[in-house]
């Protein structure tokens, strides 16, 4: 967070220079006064000023202070325009961009486990059914046939009441989270988020400039006393929650906590943003009903990703919420992309309501459970601990304290093996002894080989330490 | 803008109440002190406070000031949570949601003019070519085969140099504009924008909280003296420009101004965001080269919407820019939706590079030109004036000064006829005597009937005035 802060401050000064509010030769505010103004530590401002000095935008006059450079204002003399961006990097997508033979970083389903042939022939049928699907814009809220079907589906499958008017179709759950964040959260607002959590959600709220508060998630679920305390004291705008086969941990918040959490959200008027991406990937019993099925007063916003384990290339997710929030989401969605493509919605709908779907999902569950078991068997080692998940795509594994995570990741990448380090799943960036290993993308053989390699690397690093 | 401002202030106070920073019984800052703090007129703060009073969140104690209500804090006693959204409505999408028999508000191509059958059979072919297209996530930047092809296309067709690495695929140009705005613009930054312009672009910048400066656009193009003055004085972050068959006017910025504008952008380090959505819809000569083809130092960001007149249901646009901006756009795109669906990109690519494409576009140009001429013939009236456009989808028509625009729109909607009022295309909301009539969505017969109806309504309103 501190690192983030000093870059922000540097950015603010750069903006002022670029806007001409600070001109060449002007004195910058003193470190002490700017620290006071922004409510940050003086060292943070100092670091920001040093960075600006390093970049050549400001100069230091001994005992007098920092001045905007006469000759090297960022507006002049550069080959490219200065890009002072308001968006910081996406940590997860950076890891994904690195190629590896053993990709345990991808919580994505192996295309070989998906019914490609069937999807393709179903798609051809859909093209015949809707001859103008290519030339028609979808409604901003989404195709009404699909929303009707989902309304029915949610009631039948998870006792969740949602009229078609309370459903919006988004291009995947990442867009849904971003959409909701944009409507409800602004710089300086407080957001409550699980720890650990889905790192791209951290990035979304972080980029907006939200203040993040963390709610611990363990194999037993939440600490509701902690959550109530935080809600009472900070009145966060929303709580980003992924209560079912959570990413990255695989943990599931127990039934008895769900109703209580919704009550807390009502009591403190906090929106619960429930990300439900893995509900159908269970290995034993069906998971508890979503938080949102207990919602009475409209405090829940439900995000359900469907395409992930059917046809991830389609990018389809549903958002369920009540008025008046839905009107706000529609306004934002129309500015963001004017609506998810109709073609993708129709293709998804026809596959989703086919008899073939249940058959596929059952097979998929079995295949993933086998892969999970292969990974767990290969991983078995007294130095490594994890809670065996009853669903989802990932193992959340604790490695020995002595292991340096940066070193481990670098070594693994060198050996063409990728995983997600726990630190990027932690809003506080401190969970240094955890890794997320996904068993969904590699086949059993690859999992065996890769995990053996992973353990060899761990052993090597362990020896170095001793 | 003032209207926007007072709502903002109300919002800020509401946020503070919701966050518990202002508690029931607390006194609000005085009108005078808050006006001073925010640098706005006292009347604006007064209006905001009155609105809060009206909503029941604050109460007035005579000669003492405004207080947060004891019993009616927005956090308590409501059926639904208070949705203090950070997104305001999208004006255009609101008009589009109203059904009308004569839709002159839709700058969208009539599905009957699109090659639906061919697109559909081409799509089936693509499904056979890429059997795993449904199960594969696209790269965040877009499909490399498509980017390679576009790189070639831009060079061949418009002398524009763009390597595949300098091209990003977005889900339509609305998303592209939103993406760029998010990376480059933040609350309080200055944005230069044409007047009139595409209303959804106004909404995007407006929602971010940018300060909008306007550059007049007439049939002769820009006033470059005005633009230089604005760039010099305000150093805007970017200039949103739609120089070719502009929406809503149909005007085209002449060749000789294009190079000069790029020079100005370089001189003052302003990004030129060039929205090029109608380039292929010309009725006589091909339009001048894009601004971006004159770009040397990376000040241009080019947004090209393609799917609009081929397969709008696919939602495909290209963004062209140089490093380091591209890295920033990639980070933002990965947070926004993790990449445009691969299926849509492959379908688009195969259609776009087929021989059939040129044939289709030529037919489309002819069909649209005929519709334009039918609209112009039907519209002919000495009270109505417009500049006949040489491309694009719209007429920008001046109606008599005496006509009240709200009345005209209401009357037309009552008679099942829609158009876009000039005011929503004007960042200053003042162009009250203009309407945008699109000739792309209705066939000739409908255009004749609808325009006759439109003129009858105008006559009726004119008589009322006399």
Interface residues (C-beta under 8 A of the other chain):
Chain A: X15 X18 X19 X20 X75 X76 X79 X80 X81 X82 X83 X85 X86 X87 X88 X89 X90 X92 X93 X108 X109 X111 X114 X116 X117 X119 X120 X123 X124 X127 X128 X131 X132 X133 X134 X135 X136 X137 X138 X140 X171 X172 X174 X175 X178 X182 X183 X184 X185 X186 X187 X189 X190 X200 X203 X204 X207 X234 X235 X269 X271 X297 X298 X299 X311 X312 X313 X314 X315 X322 X323 X324 X325 X328 X330 X331 X332 X334 X335 X336 X337 X338 X341 X342 X343 X344 X347
Chain B: X15 X18 X19 X20 X75 X79 X80 X81 X82 X83 X85 X86 X87 X88 X89 X90 X92 X93 X108 X109 X111 X114 X116 X117 X119 X120 X123 X124 X127 X128 X131 X132 X133 X134 X135 X136 X137 X138 X140 X171 X172 X174 X175 X178 X182 X183 X184 X185 X186 X187 X189 X190 X200 X203 X204 X207 X234 X235 X268 X269 X271 X297 X298 X299 X311 X312 X313 X314 X315 X322 X323 X324 X325 X328 X330 X331 X332 X334 X335 X336 X337 X338 X341 X342 X343 X344 X347
